[in-house]
Amino acid sequence: MRVTQEKIAQELGLHPATVSKILNRVSTDYTSVETRQKVFDLALKLGYDFRQLKLKSVRSRSHQRKVVDLPAQVVIVITSKQPEYKPAEEIVWDRGQARIRNISSGGALLADLQLTKDVLPLKPFRLKLMLEQDSLAGQPDSPPGRTIRTGLGLAGMEIPCQVVRLETSDKTALGLKFDAVSQETRNRLSEFWLQQ
């Protein structure tokens, strides 16, 4: 007889969705370590076929990233609610600067964020990223102190972004996904990423 997640849930008195999330390692913050261990122990004991799981990385990336150290200007934008007959209005909530620590044609990691207000808004917000220079300093695969000029004209490029991850260990870092980027901009970013 095939062992199902529903059977494991029934024997442990858990909801089948909870067992599914535990076995697939999807957001288990709401369950205790003991509960997760009981689920895996019972699954092993009953002979559950773990090959049927669709394991997903919580932080899967759609594009490979390159380590960089680029200065950038940041604009935080909030969209105001308008009546249905009016288009939504974008309001600049704050401005600041940051360093881009890694980049791809689909996103970036923004660190050392310094904003005028020194806080992020509580309302949903978007970000506009303005690249300030055209070079990579301190590439891990280049000699120390060497700056690589790309000549691709990234300086001055404005990229709309959405925040997909927030890290607040020591300093605030934002995982960004480039949003509504033109094909030309994506091509320039891809060429930039491929530069040695």
Steps between C-alpha positions, in 0.01 A plus 500: 500500500634842400570739789348844442544836669135478604571171686794661683283801588217278626729294725661811650175702527630771266345669200617346168619844378727527805655160428545592136676825590727323749597220259556746215692734732276794421476774765508295818528801732159430652578140606728387779820307444341209689197492267722506191712220644189289576380543141832387351537213751152364427552544124818290520335241726202457263725488192396829341651544151698825529575496126150633432572828678539816296777660700537867425762740613350776710736748331507368150648739247390532142834655397859441612652792684845657493667648807555874451546814704312777322363825647136576428240763574171368638151649483221340704159542340155443650194470277208705628148364475282688258135466397450235229476758223844651581835329445702421814744773593861427598628703795870524583518393865877524551836516325840369586804306391621143523751251362408226255674184628387261226313543175345306212271584213205424729589647838756617752596503867504849646705563817621792713168674445501860626168681478412853603223375732715202608198264493307302239129576456237274655283530191581289193771674302711473188852611438674683218868424473735740319843359418778752551803349330613271226762287673548205727746554785647208687364218286583168670643364174718806431828613662455704821457871440417455131193677364332351198347755262199360324435773244134395490354828622334375818562832673178697513280198428175505703357159591159451666509223763289314746640378831483121523717449808599707803805407707559678830778307671766768555409753233193517282526333158226474240461224243360668189322371194515731202148592400369611159851532358529556126667234288780746419571551871495123561744452212734766640485337843568157349801635310621669817465173691695307233793747499824360641 
